[in-house]
């Protein structure tokens, strides 16, 4: 029998991140991943706004371009750059098998840097993906870009 955990592992890393960071769960009644607050399948014609708000609160486009497929089931949005979820990213990375190290490296302050902001590089060493990195104007940005680089590398390995 296939478990929700097995199903999640079959998805690309950006989608796995969205599930982990936004709390999506496998729902037997819909036979798909649903965000918290998604109405029951037993509710006939649930209000559109109930679905829209559940999607917006848990990873969908806040401008209302909510992801729903042709059968009315929610579509998991892929993780996008979001420095507000840094703590959740950090916890997610530490729970992943194959992550060997995560480190931050200070980069030289550029002369045209606003306010003398120090840029940082985040390097993640992960099993088959090798070493990936991301740079940004601080630890949070660098971590987000490194995780996206990891997702891109993982996707290339699978393809």
C-alpha positions as CSV (number, residue, x, y, z in Angstrom):
1,X,0.0,0.0,0.0
2,X,1.3,3.4,-0.9
3,X,1.4,5.9,2.0
4,X,1.2,9.7,1.8
5,X,4.8,9.8,2.7
6,X,5.7,7.6,-0.3
7,X,3.5,9.8,-2.5
8,X,5.3,13.0,-1.3
9,X,8.7,11.5,-2.1
10,X,7.6,11.1,-5.7
11,X,7.0,14.8,-6.1
12,X,9.6,17.3,-7.1
13,X,11.5,19.0,-4.3
14,X,9.8,22.4,-4.8
15,X,6.4,20.7,-4.3
16,X,7.7,18.7,-1.3
17,X,8.8,22.0,0.2
18,X,5.4,23.5,-0.3
19,X,3.8,20.5,1.4
20,X,6.2,20.6,4.3
21,X,6.2,24.4,4.8
22,X,2.5,25.1,4.3
23,X,1.0,22.0,6.1
24,X,-0.7,20.3,3.1
25,X,-2.0,16.8,3.9
26,X,-3.1,13.9,1.9
27,X,-6.9,13.6,2.0
28,X,-8.6,10.3,1.2
29,X,-11.9,12.0,0.4
30,X,-10.3,14.1,-2.4
31,X,-7.5,11.6,-3.3
32,X,-5.0,14.4,-3.4
33,X,-3.0,16.8,-1.2
34,X,-5.1,19.5,0.4
35,X,-4.2,22.6,2.4
36,X,-5.5,23.0,5.9
37,X,-9.1,24.4,5.9
38,X,-10.0,22.7,2.6
39,X,-13.7,21.8,2.7
40,X,-14.8,18.1,2.9
41,X,-15.7,16.3,-0.3
42,X,-19.1,15.6,1.3
43,X,-20.0,19.3,1.2
44,X,-21.9,19.9,-2.0
45,X,-20.7,22.9,-3.9
46,X,-18.6,24.5,-1.1
47,X,-18.3,28.2,-1.4
48,X,-15.6,29.3,-3.8
49,X,-14.1,31.7,-1.2
50,X,-13.6,28.8,1.3
51,X,-11.4,27.1,-1.2
52,X,-9.7,30.3,-2.2
53,X,-8.9,31.4,1.3
54,X,-7.5,27.9,2.2
55,X,-5.2,28.1,-0.8
56,X,-4.1,31.6,-0.1
57,X,-3.3,30.9,3.5
58,X,-1.2,27.9,2.5
59,X,1.0,28.7,-0.4
60,X,-1.1,29.7,-3.4
61,X,-0.8,33.0,-5.2
62,X,-2.2,35.7,-2.9
63,X,-3.7,37.6,-5.9
64,X,-6.3,34.9,-6.3
65,X,-4.9,32.8,-9.1
66,X,-5.6,29.8,-6.9
67,X,-4.5,26.4,-8.2
68,X,-7.5,24.1,-8.7
69,X,-7.5,21.4,-11.3
70,X,-10.4,20.5,-13.7
71,X,-11.9,18.2,-11.1
72,X,-12.0,20.9,-8.4
73,X,-9.0,19.5,-6.5
74,X,-6.3,21.8,-5.2
75,X,-3.0,21.9,-7.0
76,X,0.1,22.2,-4.8
77,X,2.0,25.4,-5.6
78,X,5.8,25.0,-5.9
79,X,7.9,26.7,-3.3
80,X,9.1,30.1,-4.4
81,X,11.6,32.5,-2.9
82,X,10.2,33.6,0.5
83,X,12.5,34.8,3.2
84,X,9.6,34.8,5.7
85,X,9.8,31.0,6.0
86,X,13.5,30.8,6.8
87,X,12.9,29.1,10.1
88,X,10.7,26.4,8.5
89,X,13.2,25.9,5.7
90,X,16.0,25.5,8.3
91,X,14.0,22.8,10.2
92,X,13.0,21.1,6.9
93,X,16.6,20.9,5.7
94,X,17.8,19.4,9.0
95,X,15.1,16.7,8.8
96,X,16.1,15.7,5.2
97,X,18.2,12.5,4.7
98,X,21.4,13.1,2.8
99,X,22.0,16.7,3.9
100,X,25.7,16.6,5.0
101,X,26.3,20.2,5.8
102,X,24.9,23.7,5.7
103,X,27.2,26.7,6.1
104,X,27.2,30.4,5.6
105,X,30.2,32.3,4.2
106,X,30.6,36.0,4.4
107,X,31.3,37.7,1.1
108,X,33.2,41.0,0.6
109,X,31.1,44.1,1.0
110,X,30.8,45.8,-2.4
111,X,31.5,49.5,-2.7
112,X,28.1,50.2,-4.1
113,X,26.3,48.1,-1.5
114,X,23.4,50.1,0.1
115,X,24.3,50.9,3.7
116,X,27.4,48.6,3.5
117,X,25.2,45.5,3.6
118,X,27.3,42.3,3.7
119,X,26.3,39.7,1.2
120,X,26.4,36.0,2.3
121,X,26.7,32.7,0.5
122,X,24.9,29.6,1.9
123,X,26.4,26.3,0.8
124,X,24.4,23.0,1.2
125,X,26.2,19.7,0.7
126,X,23.6,17.0,-0.1
127,X,24.3,13.4,-1.1
128,X,23.8,12.9,-4.8
129,X,23.2,16.6,-5.5
130,X,26.7,17.6,-4.3
131,X,27.3,21.1,-3.2
132,X,24.8,23.9,-4.1
133,X,24.9,27.5,-3.1
134,X,22.9,30.7,-3.0
135,X,23.9,34.3,-2.4
136,X,21.9,37.1,-0.9
137,X,22.0,40.3,1.2
138,X,21.9,38.3,4.5
139,X,21.5,34.8,5.8
140,X,17.8,34.5,5.0
141,X,18.1,35.4,1.3
142,X,21.2,33.2,0.9
143,X,19.4,30.2,2.5
144,X,16.3,30.7,0.3
145,X,18.4,30.8,-2.9
146,X,20.5,27.8,-1.8
147,X,17.3,25.7,-1.2
148,X,16.0,26.7,-4.6
149,X,19.4,25.7,-6.1
150,X,19.1,22.4,-4.3
151,X,15.6,21.9,-5.8
152,X,16.8,22.7,-9.3
153,X,19.7,20.3,-9.0
154,X,17.5,17.5,-7.6
155,X,15.0,18.1,-10.5
156,X,17.9,17.8,-13.0
157,X,19.1,14.5,-11.4
158,X,15.6,13.0,-11.6
159,X,15.0,14.0,-15.3
